[in-house]
Amino acid sequence: MVHYSDLEGKRVLVTGANRGIGHAIAVSLAKQQAHLVINYRPGKEEMAHKLKNEFEQIGGRCDTICFDLSNGEQIKESITSYIKEHGALSGLVNNAGISKDQIVLRLKESDIAETLNINLLGTMLVTSALTRSLLKEEHVSIVHISSIVGLMGNPSQISYAASKAGMIGFSKSYAKELGSRNIRSNVICPGFIRTDMTDKLEDGVQQSYMSDIPLKRFGEGEEIAELVNFLLSRASSYITGEVIKIDGGLYI
């Protein structure tokens, strides 16, 4: 793992740090001695406490903040309260998201709304709630975890693909609007990444997916985390508005 000294003590909010890619990102930032801030949904205090202890044992500090990504008022109130008590952040990783897979003929309006509200609107509202305080900071970087599906589409993932494509448009517009204030915004589009969900797939199914990937394997969460570290650090200070794929060559 490459060490970035400027990440030491950098206060970074990571959404969805409880599992999968988000957990790998939080672990990696803890190893960089960053000051983590992780969100949790109401009623999940015990889980948040366990994660806080885990990340602080690895390194750095970790604060917790309670908000549900589907509740815009809660997002604004919680983030405003945190900043007032602890001070501004200088990094954000919009990672949390859901997928309600279904063919278009069976799509429910409620599932479409929930996917868009959490994946896209939630990302926009968290970023918006932080922006005013970010204007006062130096070397601010925002990283959005989208998906290769947001670029290429995928059957039965219409709502998910639309939400992830929307994140790309949001990031590009945000980068243009806030670039003059030295706030950067970039997108990572992971392909198939090994998680507890992919590990449950039968070997035949895994091999079928891998056959479409030139590198013939799934990616690892740590590989996403390495790029996140780079994009949050000053080493990437002239990179903004970019969309970077980590997909083993799946979408070329």
NORGI-V432296 format. One line per field, one symbol per residue. ss: DSSP state (2 for helix, 1 for strand, 0 for the rest). phi: phi as a letter, one per 20 degrees, with the letter a starting at -180 (. if undefined). A space follows every 50 residues. Layout:
ss: ???
phi: ???
This chain:
ss: 00002220001111000002222222222220001111110000222222 22222222001111110000022222222222222200001111000000 01022200222222222222222222222222220000011111100022 22000012222222222222222222222220111111110011022220 00222222220000000011222222222222022200000011110000 00
phi: .fedffefmfecedemeeblfffffffffffemfefccebegndffffff fgffffffqmdbddbeaefedfffgfffffffffedofecbbcedgaccd fafgfdfdgffffffffffdfggffffffeggfffeedlecdcdeeagff edmagmcffffffffffffffffffffdgfemddbccddfefdfcffffe ffgffffffffedgelbefdgffffffggfffeffdfddbmecdeccmng dd
